[in-house]
Amino acid sequence: MKSPKVTFFTLGCKLNFAETSSIERLFDEKGFTRVDFNSKADVVVINTCTVTASADKKCRNIISRALRTSPGAYIAVVGCYSQLKAAEVAGIPGVDLVLGSNEKFRIFEYADGFVKGDKPAIHSCEIINEQRFDSSYSFSGRTRSFLKIQDGCDYFCSYCTIPLARGRSRSAGLDEILQQAAELEAAGVKEVVLTGVNIGDFGRPGSGSLYELLRELEKQTSVERFRLSSIEPDLLSDELINLVAGNQRFAPHFHLPLQSGCNRILEKMNRKYRCSLFTGRVNRIREEIPDAGIGADIITGFPGETLADFKDTVEFINNSDIAFLHVFSYSDRNNTEASLLPDKVSPAEKSRRSRILQEIAGIKLRDFYKRSVGQIHRVLFEKYNKKGRMCGFTGNYIRVEIPGNSNFINRLVKVELIEAGEDGVMKGVVRE
């Protein structure tokens, strides 16, 4: 008998990609054959995001695509969207199984042989007090892996549904993470990205702090590069910055969610810091690691954000020594404080403000690239790009390309950055 075919689609963050990889391995163990999403499959698993209204819409579109490609396939929709809006997901024609954030890791317990029934099955627990931690890591090749070390969040920002979708903050055990990192190292992975919802909050009895985790990873593994995913500014300590500064095995790359450059809006967002703290963290990084890649998230059009508030944000970002800026337009999320606030910003005005911030983001990136010309960095090369050139990332997250040479795939190579391209990629010359 032919083995059943399964395909996967992941929406959202790096954490979701790590978790999808773990679910994929469950299907591998059961003898399923993985196929590309554009190929016909017997089972389709869609791991969802619900951070914005557009994420919900994308999920519905992906379900429609799956049904067009694989008519009659068993459709399982799992993850954050399923956790928050299980009945809504179940009402989408073609859906057979809806699993919440924790249940998705036990898909074989709920799928009943992946036989389509008369109506969708829904399994979603009250996650807010969930203590269970499901380990995950991605492994789609030897170059880079995303390793989940933490889940959930205790911050309850006024616009965010993550605590409702993923529950309270909880972490993996230290020994468990070290074992998984060793497995990835043995498989040839050169870079491990430590990911979670709020990794700066890592730690529980027996786990230690994020700083202690990094020290143990440094001591007990030989992985060539570790990279931190997004970390809250108020949880980025001096000792973490100093550790990254003093060891080339830790990527000099920090992604700090800013969300607003206006203190009044930060307070309405229920953020745990104000602009001065963010500036202090950026300045501290620059003091210790002048060439660090520093990124930030920004939300524009938050309810009550006046033109003066927006101008404060623009001025703050212009004066902040960051390299990467990710811009999001605010969208109401059910069951959040922000959704009940008055003085909504119109869609047209949100789009206008977003365009202004996107222009600033482009300027910031170009300036960072120009400053990097002439520098020598270790680049982890991954693959050929569409132009037939070898492509990879520096530790400070600059995408670099060189003339094609397959000998460099999955290797850290010293490269001089010689030119900032118009496509967001720097050209380099090998200097080994």
Sequence and secondary structure as in RCSB ss.txt:
>XXXX:A:sequence
MKSPKVTFFTLGCKLNFAETSSIERLFDEKGFTRVDFNSKADVVVINTCTVTASADKKCRNIISRALRTSPGAYI
AVVGCYSQLKAAEVAGIPGVDLVLGSNEKFRIFEYADGFVKGDKPAIHSCEIINEQRFDSSYSFSGRTRSFLKIQ
DGCDYFCSYCTIPLARGRSRSAGLDEILQQAAELEAAGVKEVVLTGVNIGDFGRPGSGSLYELLRELEKQTSVER
FRLSSIEPDLLSDELINLVAGNQRFAPHFHLPLQSGCNRILEKMNRKYRCSLFTGRVNRIREEIPDAGIGADIIT
GFPGETLADFKDTVEFINNSDIAFLHVFSYSDRNNTEASLLPDKVSPAEKSRRSRILQEIAGIKLRDFYKRSVGQ
IHRVLFEKYNKKGRMCGFTGNYIRVEIPGNSNFINRLVKVELIEAGEDGVMKGVVRE
>XXXX:A:secstr
    EEEEEE S HHHHHHHHHHHHHHHHTT EE  TTS  SEEEEEE  SSHHHHHHHHHHHHHHHHHSTT EE
EEEEHHHHH HHHHHTSTTEEEEE TTGGGGHHHHSGGG   SS EEE    TT       B  SSSSEEEEE E
E  S   TT  HHHHH S EE  HHHHHHHHHHHHHTT  EEEEE SSGGG   TTT  HHHHHHHHHHH   SE
EEE    GGG  HHHHHHHHT TTB SEEEEEEE S HHHHHHTT S  HHHHHHHHHHHHHH TT EEEEEEEE
  TT  HHHHHHHHHHHHHS  SEEEEEE    TT SGGG S    HHHHHHHHHHHHHHHHHHHHHHHHHHTT 
EEEEEEEEE TTSEEEEEETT  EEEEE  GGGTT EEEEEEEEE TTS EEEEE  
